């Protein structure tokens, strides 16, 4: 396991930056302190975001090549670290495209809007709203959600599907919905499957895993080519499963059958995405 020092000195920070990334932006985001030091917690955050940006680069290049004014949505944006870094490294350099950061918490949305103004990011718009009621453009080309908690990840995927997003990337966090649905259902389940969630610890882990399997199948059913991978090492984050989707077809009937079969085997496991899209 990598052990971080308490801070990285200003003269060494450059080694931690992505190509084209400015210390000025990282200071504005409070990832660097006023003296230019990068502290351990901020370093972990920066490594996660920069690694995700690297994984997204092929999709971003594709989007900017094919669309004259691409639209990126940063769902459940929080402090919008990802949105700001994508803006600097792609939108600002390309001179086109727009970013919409959606955050329901008023204090965070206000802070993000103030930062966007102070940085001169005129094409970064902040919406203080739930994702389901946000006034988004009709067409979204990419949707990202980094550590959107519990059903907020489902909301992000539903929005991506409904808006016809070419690319989607989500890193789920704190998934409790399906674990609650499984609780007390051991006697109602297939006896061969019930041991998977009999114990509370297994129920939590299996519920999260089942949720992400269902999410991936839903994306595939709607024509997305899906890749599931690790975002970063466990030393950086315990919530590091990355689901990437690239839309290549209108639908995938084989994936839909797999989804329906899985849901039929565990009929009381119904993540928010299944209910919202009425699949299965």
Buried (B, 14 or more C-beta within 10 A) or exposed (E): EEEBEEBBEBEEBEEBBBEEBEBEBBBBBEBBBEEBBBBEEBBBBBBBBBBBBEBBEEBBEBBBEEBEEBBBBBBBBBBBBBBBBBBBBBBBEBEBBBBBBBBBEEEBBEBBBEBBEEBEBEBBBBBBBEBEEBEBEEEBBBBBBBBBBBBBBBBBBBBBBBBEBBBBBBBBBBBBBBBEBBBEBBEEBEEEEBEBBEEEEBBBBBBBBBBBBBBBBBBBBBBBEBEEEEBBEEEBBEBBBBBBBBBEEEEBEEBBEBBBEBBEEBEEBBBBBBEBBEBB
